[in-house]
Structures are given as C-alpha cells and as structure tokens.
Amino acid sequence: MATPHISTRAGHPDFLDLEWDRSITEWDPDRLADLPAGIHRHEIVFVPYRHDIYAIKELPLSVARHEYEMLREFRDRDVPSVTPVGFVERPWVDPTEEWSGAVITRYVSYAFPYRELISGGGFGQRRTQMLDAFAGLLVELHLAGCFWGDCSLSNVLYRYDAGSIDAIMIDAETSAVHDELTTGQRLEDIEIMKINVAGGMADIAASQGLEFDDADLELGEDIAARYQGLWSELSQEVIVGENEHYRIAERVARLNGLGFEVGEVELIPDDGGNRLRLRARVGARTFHKTRLRELTRIDAAEHQAKQILADLRYHEAKFAPETASGKAIAAIQWRVSVFEPMLERIKAALPPGANPVQGYTDFLHHRYVLASEAGHDMDNEVAFESWVAAGKPGYPLPEV
C-alpha cells in the first residue's frame, strides 16, 4: 500500500491502519461505523477506534488543507465547531481529485443532523430552540472574526443542551478568518444563510411529498431576525452616569447570563464629560461551562452547565460557609456526594447511547417541577423515583 502523508494531533491514533491507497468509498464496510452523516458535497465515513470515533471527509488536496487549517483556527478561538484531528495527503494522486486529501475530525457524541430534528415528531415546539441555536452559532463565529461563506442547515450538527438545543459547525471549506468582520461581511454571511436554509427546507418539503409553497421558507428569515437581536444586545453601548457605576456590573452580569464571556470593559468619556460610554468586548458563549469546569472539572455544554451550576449553588446555600474556601470545599463535596452518585444512577436508568449529563439536567428539571407543584424543596431520592416512574429517562428534552 502506498504511504500517505498524515499529520495528526497528539493524543489520537496515527490512522496508518486505514486503506489510504483507495477512496474511502471503497473501504471495507466492516471497518466503518454506520452513523448518520447528513447531506454533504463530499464523501464522509466514520471509523471507530478503541476510545473514540472519527469522521473522515475526502476532498481535493487544497480544499482539505484549507478546511483543516480553518477548523484548527476556529477551535483556538473557542468557536463551537468539530475538533480537527488530522490532515491526509495522498502524494501519488492528482491533487485536484476528490480523494487526494482528507480531513479527520472527532465524532460529535450525542449530535444529529438537521433532518433528524426537522423531520421528527415535535419539531414545531422545538423550532424556536433550533432558531436560537443557529443564530447564536452565527453570532459566535462573527464575534471571533470567522466568515463562514456557506452557512447552511447541512453544515451544522445539533444536540440537546438542557432545555435548549446546541449548534456545532462541521464544515469550513469556504471559511475565512479575520481580526474582525466588517458589517458587510456579516450581512453577506446572513444572506448566504437565508438562501441556503430556504433551499434546505424546500428539499425537506419535497422529500415529504409537499408542495413548494408548503415548505418552511421563512426559517432563514427567522434565524436572521434572532441573529440581529442577539448581535444588537451584545454590541450595545450603555451610557453610565457619574453615580451609576453599578451599571457596569449589571451589564457584565447580563452578558454572562446570556452565556457570553466578557473579555474587557471599555469606558469612554461621553461628550458631556460627566458620563461614560460602556462598551464590552464579548467573547465566546462559554461562561457557564468554563465556570463549571473551573469549580468541578465537569465538562458540559453551556446550558447544561448553567443548570448544573444552579444545583451546585443550591447545595452551597444549604451547606457551605460564606467564605471562598468554604465554597470551594462545598463544590468538591457536592461533586463527590451528590453529582457523581446521581449521575451513575441516571446512567443506569437511561437507554443505551443517551447522554448522561443531559439526563442529569432533565432530572433537575423534573425535580424543579415537583418542588413547584408541592410548594417546597424536593428530596433527590423522591424526585429520582418519580422521574423514573414517569418514564422520563431518555426523553430528549424536558417539558417546555
């Protein structure tokens, strides 16, 4: 077998055992995992290894190299995108051939393509969450200086994130990175998105035997409207009066509440001299997941982390002394005595392949509903037994 040039990141296989002398379309199916890949311009296969699953996409060499470099840059900028693991060059193949290059990424666990979400039952009540997720992903990309160039439903994976939906970028073939995007670049990306999303919804309608006029062609317009609302919120400047410096903390707290990190706050003297204009430099939507990881070393998606942190705060309020060291100890105690034992019980109750951290947030929501109905706090044991009895384990999202 001819030997390819493979660049891989540390901590992953070398992938030399794969059949690189032929296109991935000709690989032994017994070596591959049968997983949903969605609709893409280029071929994709999934290869399981002992501790992980990897997606391999074949591309012309220059396109593959560009996508790999863009995905590495996106991860460095904390953009929600797939993790690039390796780049493959087959030097004996014409570099313009579809199978001359390949990009290897880590498979995104518990995620699914848009057709699974839209075509499945109950999409109507989850439509808002999908729109918010898509708009939020675009905002994060643009805040990081990333121009997508081919924003579409097919280039995103989705997964449940507590009571919300999380969106993850999986295709960077046409992307570019800048220090900062201009308004024109952002609006161009939005227009591309609206056209591509309308096309995707028309394809869905056709596959279901519906007329073109019955397709959800407004989906892209709805995403654009939510994008503009969120972008305005994040880029808004606030006037701070001489005795209103508390509004600085309020502004930062509001942005953190939306999940966004605030890198720095810029205070600019206003024309009158006695007032300041407050402008926050906003980063990725990782505030709660970063905070949870710092406190407990638990990895979770942003909305999951927000809900789990609320459970930690509840534990702290009941058991922790009002000191920094007391709170740190309480976080460790909560993880050891509350979170990890309950997570193990939830894993046992969930169907195979279900996300246990999502299950934990579903359980927290169920406990909250029980407590609200009863008018008092609900014990974990009582709530868990009720959750199992109600058949909730494995339900994809808690009640809206």
LINKA-V222528 format. One record per run of one state. SS is the DSSP state (H for helix, E for strand, - for the rest). FROM is the first residue (numbers start at 1). LEN is the number of residues. If there is no record, write none. Layout:
ss=SS from=FROM len=LEN
ss=SS from=FROM len=LEN
This chain:
ss=- from=1 len=4
ss=E from=5 len=4
ss=- from=9 len=15
ss=H from=24 len=3
ss=- from=27 len=2
ss=H from=29 len=3
ss=E from=32 len=1
ss=- from=33 len=11
ss=E from=44 len=5
ss=- from=49 len=4
ss=E from=53 len=7
ss=- from=60 len=1
ss=H from=61 len=16
ss=- from=77 len=4
ss=E from=81 len=1
ss=- from=82 len=2
ss=E from=84 len=6
ss=- from=90 len=11
ss=E from=101 len=6
ss=- from=107 len=5
ss=E from=112 len=1
ss=- from=113 len=1
ss=H from=114 len=6
ss=- from=120 len=3
ss=H from=123 len=21
ss=- from=144 len=2
ss=E from=146 len=2
ss=- from=148 len=5
ss=H from=153 len=3
ss=E from=156 len=6
ss=- from=162 len=2
ss=E from=164 len=6
ss=- from=170 len=6
ss=E from=176 len=2
ss=- from=178 len=5
ss=H from=183 len=25
ss=- from=208 len=4
ss=H from=212 len=3
ss=- from=215 len=4
ss=H from=219 len=17
ss=- from=236 len=2
ss=E from=238 len=3
ss=- from=241 len=5
ss=H from=246 len=12
ss=- from=258 len=4
ss=E from=262 len=8
ss=- from=270 len=6
ss=E from=276 len=7
ss=- from=283 len=4
ss=H from=287 len=10
ss=- from=297 len=5
ss=H from=302 len=18
ss=- from=320 len=4
ss=H from=324 len=26
ss=- from=350 len=6
ss=H from=356 len=19
ss=- from=375 len=5
ss=H from=380 len=10
ss=- from=390 len=11
